Amino acid sequence: MSVAGALRSPPFARATIVFLAIYTGLGAWLPWSHPGGPAAPGWARAAGLDAPFSSPLFLAGCAALFASTLACTWRMAGRIRKLRRGEEMPGAVALAPRPGVSLEAFLAARGFRGSSPLRTRLPAALWGGFVLHVGILSLMAGVLVQRACFDGGQFEVTAGGALRLDAPGALRGRQRGVLAPPAPPPIDVALELFDPSLHEVGYAPDRRSRVTARLPGTPDVTGVLDRARGLEVGGYRLYQATPTGLALGLAMPGGELRSVHLSGSGREQGATFVAPGGVEVRFAATSERPPGDPAGTGAVQLRVTSAAESRELRPGDSFRVGEGRARLAELTWWAGFTYARSPGTPAVLAGFALLFLGSALLVLPAGVARLGADGEPSLVFVAQGGADALRSDWDRWPDRPARG
């Protein structure tokens, strides 16, 4: 058996599908495969199962299914070409000649056209199954490329501040395929304006940001982001995320500027800041209204607590940090964002379009007729079946009106 024959054999296809079904079920069950789940244990990382749907084993299974489908599609193309030439007509009905009755007129009444012994009806529709399979292949190829090469993660930027995505600790929850670059993209993101309480009529509470981003070697790109519209930067796309909170701008001893992001639920937010020298400082904020409220947060009470003191803090106030003092320079916002690179998306979209086209072609009653020589029966293939009805109509032609 040839390699192509082995790939399109039913046992190989069934084994591949069963493997992928079992693997997908187990992969979806693993707790660390879900966002926010626990970290993958050591054995899972060693086996490449810390990201089960981007692992080499899963990609190999998808590649095997793609190869099997490709082999079947290739053979289908050859069969369709032979069918259009009238060389192979599986399931064709044989129509015996009848004295004094024109088979050509009978076929013409049913939409078969041509002047040679080979007549066709809607010949392009004969390729419906092939187009459908190509659409499936395009979808599978897109998924393979996507799972192998995708790159994405979450990050936070202070309003009026900037961040470089490949800086240490800049990203949270990065995910990437096995063929994606090991390092995050070196994109600089500056958050120029941020509205944490945007409420568009008819939509859920949203956020809106004005961002300027730059990838080295490319010009700056500036745009307004919300959760529906992204910003394209050198093949990557930035999106507004839902998380947001208060941010503290601190002027540290010696003039260094630091930003602390508070987080929490409802009206209370907090964060622990480790100052130079290992001194822990706790910030706790209580607002009149939660972040995202259309009327804004209202007044915010901020308290700083450390081993040295515990007191309320307002912009401009200073507080002790070890042997020195830091100052609260500003109270502002931080906004959450995500970045993603999805190289398989065009193939997926093309696959869906081809699936719709192939399905539409399959509905059409395509057909091929090969007229027999003198005294020999003619063979007629109808894609949508109806062979018995066609034979019955021929036996009664021209007394019975034509049907479809």
Stockholm file with secondary structure:
# STOCKHOLM 1.0

chainA/1-404         MSVAGALRSPPFARATIVFLAIYTGLGAWLPWSHPGGPAAPGWARAAGLDAPFSSPLFLAGCAALFASTLACTWRMAGRIRKLRRGEEMPGAVALAPRPGVSLEAFLAARGFRGSSPLRTRLPAALWGGFVLHVGILSLMAGVLVQRACFDGGQFEVTAGGALRLDAPGALRGRQRGVLAPPAPPPIDVALELFDPSLHEVGYAPDRRSRVTARLPGTPDVTGVLDRARGLEVGGYRLYQATPTGLALGLAMPGGELRSVHLSGSGREQGATFVAPGGVEVRFAATSERPPGDPAGTGAVQLRVTSAAESRELRPGDSFRVGEGRARLAELTWWAGFTYARSPGTPAVLAGFALLFLGSALLVLPAGVARLGADGEPSLVFVAQGGADALRSDWDRWPDRPARG
#=GR chainA/1-404 SS CCHHHHHTSHHHHHHHHHHHHHHHHHHHHSGGGSTTCCCCCHHHHHTTCSSGGGSHHHHHHHHHHHHHHHHHHHHHHHHHHHHHTTSCCTTCEEECCCTTCCHHHHHHHTTCBCSSSEEEESGGGGGHHHHHHHHHHHHHHHHHHHHHHCEEEEEEEETTCEEETTSTTCEEEEEECTTSCSSCCCCEEEEEEEEEEECCTTSCCEEEEEEEEECTTSCCEEEEECSSCCEEETTEEEEEEEEEEEEEEEECTTSCEEEEECBCSTTEEEEEEEETTTEEEEEEEEESSCTTCTTCCCSEEEEEECSSCEEEECTTCEEEETTEEEEEEEEEEEEEEEEEECTTHHHHHHHHHHHHHHHHHHHSCCEEEECCSTTSCEEEEETTCCHHHHHHHHHHTTTSCCCC
#=GC SS_cons         CCHHHHHTSHHHHHHHHHHHHHHHHHHHHSGGGSTTCCCCCHHHHHTTCSSGGGSHHHHHHHHHHHHHHHHHHHHHHHHHHHHHTTSCCTTCEEECCCTTCCHHHHHHHTTCBCSSSEEEESGGGGGHHHHHHHHHHHHHHHHHHHHHHCEEEEEEEETTCEEETTSTTCEEEEEECTTSCSSCCCCEEEEEEEEEEECCTTSCCEEEEEEEEECTTSCCEEEEECSSCCEEETTEEEEEEEEEEEEEEEECTTSCEEEEECBCSTTEEEEEEEETTTEEEEEEEEESSCTTCTTCCCSEEEEEECSSCEEEECTTCEEEETTEEEEEEEEEEEEEEEEEECTTHHHHHHHHHHHHHHHHHHHSCCEEEECCSTTSCEEEEETTCCHHHHHHHHHHTTTSCCCC
//
